[in-house]
Amino acid sequence: MTELRIAIAGAGGFGRETADAVRDLYPGSDVFAGFLDDASPGLLIADQVLGPVDLVRELPGVRLVVCVGNPRNYFARAEIVERLGLPERRYATVVHPFAQVSRSSTVGAGSVLLAGVVLTADATISRHVAVMPHAVVTHDVVVRDFATLASGVKLGGGVVVDEGAYIGAGAMVREGVHIGAWSQVGMGSVVLRDVPDGEVWVGNPARKLRDVRRPEPSARRAVLR
Ligand SMILES: CC(C)(COP(=O)(O)OP(=O)(O)OC[C@H]1O[C@@H](n2cnc3c(N)ncnc32)[C@H](O)[C@@H]1OP(=O)(O)O)[C@@H](O)C(=O)NCCC(=O)NCCS
């Protein structure tokens, strides 16, 4: 019997995907404690919502995974983690049973790897990183805190995805390339050169589309998805 309990902040698409991953990891158990979501009254699965995100402070035995952040607001995960200020030990790491993590790779607290993800040799997934189904992270890649790899992303050897960056579905990044902090790569793009901090790049070969800036703390809203 395990006493592990995991709550998921955010009952949107990514949150529900992660909940299913937890249920697949611990079938027939009550490890999945429920969702924490500030918008619960409007949700289809409101019966699975324990309360607002801040309720986690009153659930000391429960570990949390923050599962928010869509392509239009991929800053939201960092926003919530910073707001909560919880110690790292309060966060769970969820690796779907059909993800393949090599023995030389590491996955940090609060990160989620969904089904079909592959980490080859010496890959580093830092904290609160979201890795969607079938992303392939090859040797020596570093993915820093709060980054997102959407489904089917492929990262060549030694790629660095810096803090908070979002790599869109099916994008490919050439070996050794650096993706700047809080930057975004459009779906299906092929990135051949370094992307500076705070820029959106699209296309094949990928080129700059526009600037993007993480909202200042005073301007941030408590957006959950
Ligand atoms: C890159 C992205 C953020 C741009 O969104 P946006 O700022 O709203 O841009 P728009 O849709 O207004 O498009 C602006 C221009 O960029 C082009 N463009 C947008 N996304 C593109 C992409 N992925 N590849 C190539 N060109 C793209 C558009 O065709 C348009 O070109 P035009 O001005 O010549 O007509 C978005 O298209 C994207 O790819 N998001 C990631 C989606 C994803 O991965 N989802 C998976 C998880 S659910």
The ligand as a Gaussian input file, in Angstrom:
#p B3LYP/6-31G(d) Opt

LIG

0 1
 C        3.278000      30.423000     -33.490000
 C        1.924000      30.775000     -32.948000
 C        2.016000      30.988000     -31.434000
 C        1.521000      32.088000     -33.616000
 O        0.268000      32.457000     -33.193000
 P       -0.257000      33.935000     -33.522000
 O        0.688000      34.952000     -32.950000
 O       -1.685000      33.984000     -33.105000
 O       -0.068000      34.057000     -35.087000
 P       -1.184000      34.100000     -36.242000
 O       -2.042000      32.891000     -36.245000
 O       -1.830000      35.447000     -36.192000
 O       -0.257000      34.029000     -37.538000
 C        0.647000      35.070000     -37.867000
 C        1.401000      34.634000     -39.123000
 O        2.273000      33.552000     -38.776000
 C        1.960000      32.384000     -39.548000
 N        2.066000      31.228000     -38.668000
 C        1.455000      31.058000     -37.467000
 N        1.807000      29.890000     -36.927000
 C        2.655000      29.310000     -37.796000
 C        3.345000      28.086000     -37.778000
 N        3.250000      27.260000     -36.749000
 N        4.149000      27.799000     -38.825000
 C        4.255000      28.665000     -39.882000
 N        3.617000      29.847000     -39.935000
 C        2.817000      30.167000     -38.911000
 C        0.536000      32.610000     -40.051000
 O        0.300000      31.903000     -41.256000
 C        0.524000      34.092000     -40.245000
 O        1.182000      34.412000     -41.442000
 P        0.654000      35.607000     -42.407000
 O        0.764000      36.869000     -41.566000
 O        1.595000      35.559000     -43.545000
 O       -0.755000      35.267000     -42.740000
 C        0.863000      29.659000     -33.222000
 O        0.446000      29.638000     -34.580000
 C        1.382000      28.264000     -32.865000
 O        2.013000      27.564000     -33.671000
 N        1.120000      27.852000     -31.582000
 C        1.496000      26.549000     -31.056000
 C        0.301000      25.600000     -31.141000
 C        0.610000      24.238000     -30.594000
 O        1.713000      23.762000     -30.628000
 N       -0.411000      23.601000     -30.026000
 C       -0.210000      22.280000     -29.464000
 C       -0.678000      22.185000     -28.078000
 S       -2.395000      22.317000     -27.892000

